[in-house]
Amino acid sequence: MKIIIDTEAKTCKFEDEPVMNNVNIADEFEKHIGATEYNGIVADIQKWYYGSLVKASWCATSLSYFANKIGKLNSIGGKNENVCMMMNSCKKAASQGLGTFFDKSNIPAVLEKGDLLFFLWNGTVMTTTSSKHVGVSSCNQSSTGATVGCLGGNQDDMINIKAYPTAQLYAVYRIK
């Protein structure tokens, strides 16, 4: 939301920021490939989320930040810093018609650019304390190969594209 204050006219006007409907989260991440923690945009992300620079895991906070930037924060269930909580929020958003949620049993054969990719590194059930990660699909790609390209934050301490084992892809969320 933008606030316009006209001191001469003594008025205050509120305007919603324009929503970029033709842009997805992957497009926003791509603008910042190579940004390292905790500088530049990564510092901005953490300050946006926490109110100050917090040096903590930032894969989910960066995804929240870019979803907000394109006007899709509600489509992922709001701000989240924990991957499991974000995944559950996406599941709930899907039940409200804001997207489509795919769990491990029905992951689509083709991932679309901007799909949210939830990875579970250990175990069979994702919990808030699990070793996990979230990022986005960087392009339309098969989910049937050995690896899947993931564009995201906190990948080797930076925003980049990294190949992760498809076998550890736990869930996918496609924003409407």
N, C-alpha and C positions, 0 to 999 in steps of 0.2 A: 504494500500500500504506500502511496506517495501522499505526503501532506504538503499543500501549497499555502504558504502564509503570505498575504499581501498586507504589509504594515501600513501602507498609505490608505488603503480602503478599509483596513481593520477587519479583514475577513480571513477565514481559514477554510480550505476546501480539501476534501479527501478524495483521492482517485486510486482505483485499483491499477496495479501494474499490468501491462499487457501480457497475456499468456501466449507463449510461443508454441502454437499447436503443431507446427510442422517440424519441430525439433524434439529429439528424444535424449534421454540421459546419456547415451553413448556419445552423441555429438558434443555435449558439454564436457565430458571426461576427455575427449580427444583434443580439445582446445588446450588442455593442461598436461599432456603427456610429457613426462620428464620432471615435473614438479616434485621436489623432495620434501620429506618431513623435516621440520615444521616451519618451512619458509613460505613466503608468498601466499598462493591460493590455499595451501594446506593450513597455514596459520589462520587465514581468513575463515576456513571451514570450521576449525576447532573453536575459534572465537564466536562464530555464528551459533554453534551448537551449545557451547558451555557458558558463553558470556566473557570468557577470557581464554588465553592460550593454555590448553591442557594437553600434555604430552601423553596421550593414551591411544589405544588402537583406534584407527580411523576409517576402516573400510565402510562401515555402516553410516558413520557421520558424513562421510563424503557423498555417499549415495543419497542420503537425506538432503544434503545441501543442494546437489544438482537437481533432484526432483523438485525441490522448492523453487529453484531458479527457473524451471520451465513450467511452473504452475501445476505440478503433478504430485505435490506432497500428500494431499488427501488420498490420491490413488494408491499410495503405498502404506496408508494407515497412519501417516504422521511421522514426526521425528523419532528416530531410534538410534541408539548407540550400540545395541546388542543385536547380533545377527539373528539369533533365535527369536527374539521379540519382534524384529522386523519381519521375519518370515511369517510369524503368526499374525501380524498386522496385515500383511499382504493377503494371507488366506481369508481374513475377515473382509478386507476390501473387495476381494473377488466375490464373496457371497453377497455383496452389495452392488454387484454389477460394474465395478470399476476396473476389472481386469480378469485374467484367467490364471488360475493357480494349477500347477502340475506337480504332483509329488513323485517320488522315486518310481512308483509303479506305472506312471503314464507320461513320462517326459517326452515331449514331441521329438520326432526324428529330425526336424529342422528347427534350429534356434534362430530367432529373428534378432536383428540388430536392436539393442536396447532391452532385451529380455534380462530380468534380474536372475542371476545364477547363485544359488545357495549351495555351498560345499560343506561337507562334514568330513573332517580329517580322520577321526577315530570314533569307533562305536557304530551303533545302528540306529540310535534315536538322538535327534538334536535336542539339546537342553541349553539353558542360558550359560552353563559352565563348560559346554563342549568346546573342543578345538574346532573352529569353523571359520568360514570366510564368505563374503558376498561381493559380487561385482556384476558387470553387465556383459552381455554378448557384444562383441565389437563389430560383428557383421552377420549376415545370414550364413549359417554354417551347420554342418551335420552334427548331431549329438551321438552318432553311432561309432565314431572313431575312438582311438585310444585317448586322445586329449581334446580339450575344448579351449579356445582362446577366450580369455577373460580380461576385460578392460576394467580397471578399478584402482582404488586408492589402497595404500598400505600393502603394496605388492613389492617386496624388496625395498621397503621404505620410500616408495615413490608412486606416482600415478603412471601406470604403464599397461601394456598388454602382456599377459603371461599365459602359457599353456598349463592347464591343470588336468589331472586324470579324470576322464569322463566317469569312471567308476565311482568317483567321490562326489559327483553331482547329486545332491540330495533333493533339490526342488528347483522349479523354475516359475517365475511370475512374469506374466506378460501384461503390461499396463494397457488399458483400453485407449 
